[in-house]
């Protein structure tokens, strides 16, 4: 095995600017609408939730946004993140394809999420905010914001989807170690949480419900803002550091991807790896197929409707146009908790509508099988979410094998599975089953989409 399997940029090559794909879109993103007036929202409408700097990043069409030096200083704890050539996986699959993966599990939180958590904590601190409220599914975002909030002296309150709160106690412990307070959602600490529990005392929770609780807390106190770990434009912007580093590392390797693969729940890690490559192609550069892989039990891109919808279940948020399963949809309790969101990021959804990305969905047992194959070949145990990207990359490599094509595949290994070993225990024992969503519940949720004039 050659030493060139790992490609690591020097510390001084951490990107100085994030990439904003809105500058290169062939058609602009549909406006975000006020739920009451159905008119485009302005900065003042978002001010109760976010500091003004993040609001401006949400709407800017400038191609590059400077990364503040205090944020880059924190990034230096783990960035630039390594890129690997997966020689052993290629050999195990018997494929002529070249497989590369960008590994984001080297961050203190073990995933890509600190890329935006650190930035959001910095901008909130600069704006005089004292406390952040947020939601989390599997706990990777909650862990990351807890880590970042502690670094910048902010209190952090995390509402964790109850099924993940129960499944992943070590994630909860990690959040608390960083100084955050973590509550199962739906909780008794918000009016909306109490209303859900009154109707369904054993409700498993959903990201939509947890968002409603976090937003409710944020708007009640002047010193508190809301932080979101995916979906919104500024979050996806911060994650593009993944793809920007990857482009330079692929050049180091003397290769360029024919296929880029990422798992998708809300869209942040997928955007992080894919948007810089898409933007390069839109500006006349080399084109690659871009493949989004989502869970079959929560298939917003492959089964959802492209429509205006609320980002939360209590309908406190503005309306965004996205691929959605309906804001009241509650996915089954599969282990990839970070992918259990009813909607897809508006920017990712828009690219799907423009035909610039593809989407596919897999069930959790086949994704865990792919994760085990990867772990035995490459030595890294992926998070359940990342297993979807591993599965997508393996399928592309096997296609190359069938077709006799030596394509180059790049995927984002967005986090490690060290805090998800119960899922692997269940998989090894044959207890992990493929969860199916309820078609009737999906139809009901979609029937309740808000009515927005064309």
C-alpha positions as CSV (number, residue, x, y, z in Angstrom):
1,X,0.0,0.0,0.0
2,X,1.5,3.4,-1.0
3,X,1.8,6.4,1.3
4,X,-0.3,8.4,-1.2
5,X,-3.5,7.0,0.2
6,X,-3.9,10.0,2.5
7,X,-4.0,13.6,1.2
8,X,-3.6,16.2,3.9
9,X,-3.3,19.9,3.2
10,X,-1.0,22.0,5.4
11,X,-2.7,24.1,8.1
12,X,-2.2,27.4,6.2
13,X,-4.4,26.0,3.4
14,X,-7.6,26.2,5.4
15,X,-9.9,28.1,3.0
16,X,-10.3,31.8,3.8
17,X,-13.7,32.0,2.3
18,X,-16.9,29.9,2.1
19,X,-18.5,29.3,-1.3
20,X,-22.0,30.6,-2.0
21,X,-23.7,28.6,-4.8
22,X,-26.4,31.2,-5.1
23,X,-24.0,33.3,-7.2
24,X,-23.9,30.6,-9.9
25,X,-27.5,29.4,-10.0
26,X,-29.0,29.4,-13.5
27,X,-32.3,30.3,-11.9
28,X,-32.7,32.1,-8.5
29,X,-33.9,30.3,-5.4
30,X,-37.7,30.9,-4.7
31,X,-38.3,33.5,-2.0
32,X,-38.9,32.6,1.6
33,X,-42.4,33.7,2.5
34,X,-44.0,35.1,5.7
35,X,-46.7,32.5,6.8
36,X,-49.2,35.3,7.5
37,X,-48.9,37.6,4.5
38,X,-47.3,35.1,2.0
39,X,-45.0,37.9,1.1
40,X,-41.2,37.5,0.9
41,X,-39.6,37.9,4.4
42,X,-37.2,40.7,5.2
43,X,-34.3,40.8,7.6
44,X,-36.5,42.2,10.4
45,X,-38.8,39.1,10.1
46,X,-35.8,36.8,11.0
47,X,-34.2,39.1,13.6
48,X,-35.9,37.4,16.6
49,X,-34.2,34.1,15.6
50,X,-30.8,35.0,14.1
51,X,-28.1,37.7,14.4
52,X,-28.0,40.0,11.5
53,X,-24.7,38.7,10.1
54,X,-26.3,35.3,9.6
55,X,-29.4,36.8,8.1
56,X,-27.3,38.6,5.5
57,X,-25.5,35.4,4.7
58,X,-28.9,33.7,4.2
59,X,-29.8,36.1,1.4
60,X,-26.5,37.2,-0.1
61,X,-25.7,36.3,-3.7
62,X,-22.0,37.1,-3.4
63,X,-19.9,34.1,-4.6
64,X,-17.6,34.2,-1.6
65,X,-18.0,35.1,2.1
66,X,-15.0,35.7,4.2
67,X,-14.4,33.3,7.1
68,X,-13.6,35.3,10.3
69,X,-10.2,34.7,11.7
70,X,-11.5,33.6,15.1
71,X,-13.5,30.9,13.3
72,X,-10.5,29.8,11.3
73,X,-8.5,29.7,14.6
74,X,-11.0,27.1,16.0
75,X,-11.0,25.2,12.6
76,X,-7.3,24.6,13.1
77,X,-8.1,22.1,15.8
78,X,-9.0,19.6,13.1
79,X,-8.9,21.3,9.7
80,X,-7.9,20.7,7.0
81,X,-9.6,17.4,7.2
82,X,-8.0,14.4,5.5
83,X,-8.9,13.0,2.1
84,X,-8.3,9.2,1.6
85,X,-8.0,6.9,-1.4
86,X,-9.9,3.8,-0.4
87,X,-7.6,1.2,-1.9
88,X,-8.7,-1.6,0.4
89,X,-12.3,-1.0,-0.3
90,X,-11.7,-1.0,-4.0
91,X,-9.9,-4.3,-3.7
92,X,-12.7,-5.8,-1.5
93,X,-15.3,-4.8,-4.1
94,X,-13.1,-5.9,-7.1
95,X,-13.9,-2.6,-8.8
96,X,-11.9,-0.7,-11.4
97,X,-13.2,2.5,-9.9
98,X,-11.0,4.8,-7.8
99,X,-12.8,5.6,-4.5
100,X,-11.9,8.7,-2.5
101,X,-13.5,9.8,0.7
102,X,-13.3,13.1,2.7
103,X,-13.3,12.3,6.4
104,X,-15.1,14.8,8.6
105,X,-15.1,12.5,11.7
106,X,-11.8,14.0,12.8
107,X,-13.5,17.0,14.4
108,X,-13.9,17.2,18.2
109,X,-17.6,16.4,17.9
110,X,-16.9,13.5,15.4
111,X,-18.8,14.9,12.5
112,X,-19.0,17.8,9.9
113,X,-21.4,19.8,12.1
114,X,-18.8,22.0,13.9
115,X,-18.0,23.6,10.5
116,X,-21.2,25.7,11.0
117,X,-21.6,25.4,14.8
118,X,-18.4,27.3,15.3
119,X,-19.4,30.0,12.8
120,X,-22.9,30.4,14.3
121,X,-21.6,30.6,17.9
122,X,-19.0,33.3,16.8
123,X,-21.6,35.5,15.1
124,X,-24.1,35.2,18.0
125,X,-21.3,36.1,20.5
126,X,-20.4,39.1,18.4
127,X,-24.1,40.2,18.4
128,X,-24.2,40.1,22.3
129,X,-26.3,36.9,22.5
130,X,-26.0,35.0,25.8
131,X,-27.9,31.7,25.0
132,X,-28.6,29.5,22.0
133,X,-31.5,27.0,21.7
134,X,-31.5,24.3,19.1
135,X,-32.8,20.8,18.2
136,X,-30.9,17.7,17.4
137,X,-31.7,14.2,16.0
138,X,-28.9,11.8,16.4
139,X,-27.1,14.3,18.6
140,X,-24.2,15.3,16.3
141,X,-25.5,18.8,15.8
142,X,-26.4,19.2,19.4
143,X,-22.9,18.0,20.3
144,X,-21.3,20.4,17.9
145,X,-23.2,23.4,19.1
146,X,-22.5,22.5,22.7
147,X,-18.8,22.4,21.8
148,X,-18.9,25.7,20.0
149,X,-21.1,27.4,22.5
150,X,-18.7,26.6,25.3
151,X,-15.7,28.0,23.3
152,X,-17.5,31.3,22.9
153,X,-19.1,31.5,26.4
154,X,-22.7,30.8,25.4
155,X,-25.3,28.8,27.2
156,X,-26.8,26.1,25.0
157,X,-30.2,24.4,25.3
158,X,-30.7,21.3,23.1
159,X,-34.0,19.6,22.4
160,X,-33.2,16.1,21.3
161,X,-35.7,14.0,19.4
162,X,-37.0,11.6,22.0
163,X,-36.3,8.3,20.1
164,X,-32.6,9.4,19.6
165,X,-32.4,10.7,23.2
166,X,-33.3,7.2,24.3
167,X,-31.2,5.4,21.7
168,X,-28.0,7.4,22.1
169,X,-27.2,8.2,25.7
170,X,-23.6,8.8,25.0
171,X,-24.4,11.7,22.6
172,X,-26.4,13.2,25.4
173,X,-23.5,12.7,27.8
174,X,-21.1,14.4,25.4
175,X,-23.4,17.5,25.1
176,X,-23.6,17.7,28.9
177,X,-19.8,17.3,29.1
178,X,-19.4,20.4,26.9
179,X,-21.8,22.3,29.2
180,X,-25.1,22.1,27.4
181,X,-28.5,21.2,28.8
182,X,-30.2,18.4,26.8
183,X,-33.9,17.7,27.0
184,X,-36.0,14.9,25.2
185,X,-38.5,16.4,22.7
186,X,-41.4,16.6,23.0
187,X,-40.7,18.1,26.4
188,X,-42.8,19.6,29.2
189,X,-40.8,22.8,29.1
190,X,-42.6,24.4,26.2
191,X,-46.2,25.0,25.5
192,X,-46.0,23.2,22.2
193,X,-44.1,20.2,23.7
194,X,-46.8,19.9,26.4
195,X,-49.6,20.0,23.8
196,X,-48.0,17.2,21.8
197,X,-47.6,15.0,25.0
198,X,-51.2,15.7,25.9
199,X,-52.3,14.2,22.6
200,X,-49.7,11.4,22.4
201,X,-47.9,10.8,25.8
202,X,-45.4,8.4,24.2
203,X,-44.7,10.4,21.1
204,X,-41.2,9.4,19.7
205,X,-40.6,13.0,18.6
206,X,-39.4,14.4,15.3
207,X,-37.0,17.1,14.2
208,X,-40.0,19.3,13.3
209,X,-41.3,19.1,16.8
210,X,-37.9,19.7,18.3
211,X,-37.5,22.8,16.1
212,X,-40.8,24.1,17.3
213,X,-39.7,23.8,20.9
214,X,-36.3,25.5,20.2
215,X,-37.9,28.3,18.3
216,X,-40.5,28.9,21.0
217,X,-37.7,29.2,23.6
218,X,-35.7,31.6,21.4
219,X,-38.5,34.1,20.7
220,X,-39.4,34.4,24.4
221,X,-36.1,35.9,25.6
222,X,-34.1,38.9,24.3
223,X,-30.8,37.2,25.2
224,X,-31.6,34.0,23.3
225,X,-31.3,33.1,19.6
226,X,-32.0,30.0,17.6
227,X,-29.3,27.9,15.9
228,X,-30.1,25.4,13.1
229,X,-27.7,22.6,12.0
230,X,-28.9,22.1,8.5
231,X,-31.4,23.2,5.8
232,X,-30.8,27.0,5.8
233,X,-28.6,28.7,3.2
234,X,-26.1,30.1,5.7
235,X,-25.6,26.6,7.2
236,X,-24.9,25.1,3.8
237,X,-22.6,28.0,3.0
238,X,-20.4,27.2,6.1
239,X,-20.2,23.5,5.1
240,X,-18.7,24.3,1.7
241,X,-15.3,24.3,3.4
242,X,-15.5,20.5,2.9
243,X,-15.8,20.6,-0.8
244,X,-13.3,23.5,-1.2
245,X,-10.6,21.5,0.6
246,X,-11.6,18.3,-1.3
247,X,-11.1,20.1,-4.7
248,X,-7.5,21.0,-3.7
249,X,-6.9,17.5,-2.3
250,X,-8.2,15.8,-5.5
251,X,-5.8,18.0,-7.5
252,X,-3.0,16.7,-5.2
253,X,-4.1,13.2,-6.0
254,X,-4.0,13.9,-9.7
255,X,-7.7,12.9,-10.0
256,X,-11.1,14.5,-10.4
257,X,-14.4,12.9,-9.4
258,X,-16.8,11.6,-12.1
259,X,-19.3,11.0,-9.3
260,X,-19.8,12.9,-6.0
261,X,-21.9,11.2,-3.3
262,X,-23.3,12.5,0.0
263,X,-26.0,11.4,2.4
264,X,-29.0,13.8,2.8
265,X,-31.3,14.5,5.7
266,X,-31.5,18.3,5.9
267,X,-28.8,18.7,3.3
268,X,-25.8,20.3,5.0
269,X,-23.0,17.7,4.6
270,X,-24.2,16.9,1.1
271,X,-24.1,20.6,0.2
272,X,-20.7,20.8,1.8
273,X,-19.1,18.2,-0.4
274,X,-21.1,18.8,-3.6
275,X,-21.8,22.6,-4.0
276,X,-18.2,23.6,-4.8
277,X,-18.0,20.9,-7.5
278,X,-21.4,21.9,-8.9
279,X,-20.4,25.6,-8.9
280,X,-17.2,24.8,-10.7
281,X,-19.2,23.0,-13.4
282,X,-21.7,25.8,-13.7
283,X,-18.8,28.2,-14.3
284,X,-17.6,26.0,-17.2
285,X,-15.4,23.6,-15.3
286,X,-15.4,19.8,-15.2
287,X,-18.8,18.2,-14.7
288,X,-19.5,15.3,-12.3
289,X,-22.7,13.4,-11.5
290,X,-23.9,14.4,-8.1
291,X,-25.8,11.8,-6.1
292,X,-27.8,12.4,-3.0
293,X,-28.5,9.3,-0.8
294,X,-31.4,9.4,1.7
295,X,-33.2,6.9,3.9
296,X,-36.1,5.0,2.4
297,X,-38.0,5.6,5.6
298,X,-37.8,9.4,5.3
299,X,-37.5,10.0,1.5
300,X,-38.0,13.7,1.0
301,X,-36.1,14.0,-2.2
302,X,-37.4,10.8,-3.8
303,X,-41.0,10.7,-2.5
304,X,-41.7,14.2,-1.2
305,X,-43.5,17.1,-3.0
306,X,-41.7,20.2,-4.1
307,X,-43.8,22.8,-2.4
308,X,-43.9,25.6,0.1
309,X,-44.0,24.2,3.7
310,X,-43.2,25.0,7.2
311,X,-39.8,24.0,8.6
312,X,-41.4,22.9,11.9
313,X,-44.4,21.1,13.2
314,X,-46.0,24.0,15.2
315,X,-45.9,26.3,12.1
316,X,-43.8,29.0,13.8
317,X,-41.2,29.3,10.9
318,X,-41.4,31.0,7.6
319,X,-42.4,29.1,4.5
320,X,-39.7,27.8,2.2
321,X,-40.0,25.9,-1.1
322,X,-38.5,22.5,-0.7
323,X,-39.0,18.8,-1.2
324,X,-41.2,17.9,1.8
325,X,-43.1,15.0,3.3
326,X,-45.3,17.5,5.1
327,X,-44.4,19.3,8.3
328,X,-46.7,17.0,10.4
329,X,-45.0,13.9,9.1
330,X,-43.3,11.8,11.8
331,X,-40.7,9.4,10.4
332,X,-40.3,5.9,12.0
333,X,-37.5,5.6,14.6
334,X,-34.7,4.3,12.4
335,X,-31.1,4.7,13.7
336,X,-29.9,7.5,11.4
337,X,-31.5,10.1,13.5
338,X,-29.8,13.0,11.7
339,X,-31.7,12.0,8.5
340,X,-35.2,12.0,10.1
341,X,-36.4,15.4,8.8
342,X,-39.5,16.0,6.8
343,X,-38.0,18.5,4.4
344,X,-34.9,19.0,2.4
345,X,-32.8,22.2,2.2
346,X,-34.3,24.7,-0.3
347,X,-31.0,25.0,-2.1
348,X,-30.6,21.2,-2.5
349,X,-34.3,20.9,-3.5
350,X,-33.8,23.7,-6.1
351,X,-30.8,21.9,-7.6
352,X,-32.9,18.7,-7.8
353,X,-35.6,20.6,-9.7
354,X,-33.0,22.1,-12.0
355,X,-31.7,18.6,-12.8
356,X,-28.2,19.3,-11.4
357,X,-28.3,16.4,-8.8
358,X,-29.7,12.9,-8.6
359,X,-31.4,11.3,-5.6
360,X,-31.7,7.7,-4.4
361,X,-32.9,6.0,-1.2
362,X,-31.9,2.9,0.7
363,X,-33.1,1.0,3.7
364,X,-31.1,1.0,6.9
365,X,-30.0,-2.7,6.9
366,X,-28.4,-2.4,3.5
367,X,-26.7,0.8,4.6
368,X,-25.4,-0.9,7.8
369,X,-24.1,-3.8,5.7
370,X,-22.2,-1.2,3.5
371,X,-20.9,0.4,6.7
372,X,-19.5,-2.9,8.0
373,X,-17.9,-3.6,4.6
374,X,-16.3,-0.2,4.7
375,X,-15.1,-0.6,8.4
376,X,-13.5,-3.9,7.7
377,X,-11.7,-2.5,4.6
378,X,-10.7,1.0,5.7
379,X,-10.8,0.7,9.6
380,X,-13.3,3.6,10.2
381,X,-16.7,2.8,11.6
382,X,-19.1,5.3,10.0
383,X,-22.1,6.9,11.7
384,X,-25.5,5.5,10.7
385,X,-26.1,8.7,8.6
386,X,-22.7,8.3,6.8
387,X,-23.5,4.7,6.0
388,X,-26.0,6.0,3.4
389,X,-23.1,7.8,1.6
390,X,-21.0,4.6,1.9
391,X,-23.8,2.6,0.4
392,X,-24.2,5.1,-2.5
393,X,-20.5,5.0,-3.2
394,X,-20.3,1.2,-3.1
395,X,-23.3,1.0,-5.5
396,X,-21.5,3.4,-7.9
397,X,-18.3,1.3,-7.6
398,X,-20.2,-1.9,-8.4
399,X,-21.8,-0.2,-11.4
400,X,-18.3,0.6,-12.6
401,X,-17.4,-3.1,-12.1
402,X,-20.4,-4.3,-14.2
403,X,-19.7,-1.7,-16.9
404,X,-15.9,-2.1,-16.9
405,X,-15.5,1.6,-16.2
406,X,-12.6,3.1,-14.3
407,X,-14.5,6.2,-12.9
408,X,-13.4,8.2,-9.9
409,X,-15.9,8.4,-7.0
410,X,-15.7,10.9,-4.2
411,X,-18.0,10.7,-1.1
412,X,-18.2,12.5,2.2
413,X,-17.7,10.3,5.3
414,X,-19.5,12.9,7.4
415,X,-18.9,11.4,10.8
416,X,-17.8,8.4,12.8
417,X,-20.1,5.9,14.6
418,X,-18.3,5.6,17.9
419,X,-21.4,6.8,19.8
420,X,-23.7,4.7,17.7
421,X,-22.4,1.2,18.5
422,X,-25.8,0.0,19.9
423,X,-27.0,0.3,16.3
424,X,-24.2,-1.9,15.2
425,X,-24.9,-4.4,18.1
426,X,-28.5,-4.5,16.9
427,X,-27.4,-5.0,13.3
428,X,-25.0,-7.9,14.2
429,X,-27.7,-9.6,16.3
430,X,-30.2,-9.4,13.5
431,X,-32.4,-7.0,15.5
432,X,-32.1,-4.1,13.1
433,X,-35.1,-4.0,10.8
434,X,-36.0,-1.9,7.8
435,X,-38.5,0.8,9.0
436,X,-41.4,1.7,6.7
437,X,-43.2,5.0,6.8
438,X,-47.0,5.0,6.9
439,X,-48.3,5.9,3.4
440,X,-51.6,7.1,4.9
441,X,-49.7,9.4,7.3
442,X,-47.6,10.7,4.5
443,X,-50.7,11.4,2.3
444,X,-52.4,13.2,5.3
445,X,-49.3,15.3,5.9
446,X,-49.0,16.2,2.3
447,X,-52.7,17.1,2.1
448,X,-52.1,19.7,4.9
449,X,-49.4,21.7,3.0
450,X,-50.1,25.4,3.1
451,X,-51.9,26.9,0.2
452,X,-49.6,29.3,-1.6
453,X,-50.6,31.1,-4.9
454,X,-48.4,30.3,-7.9
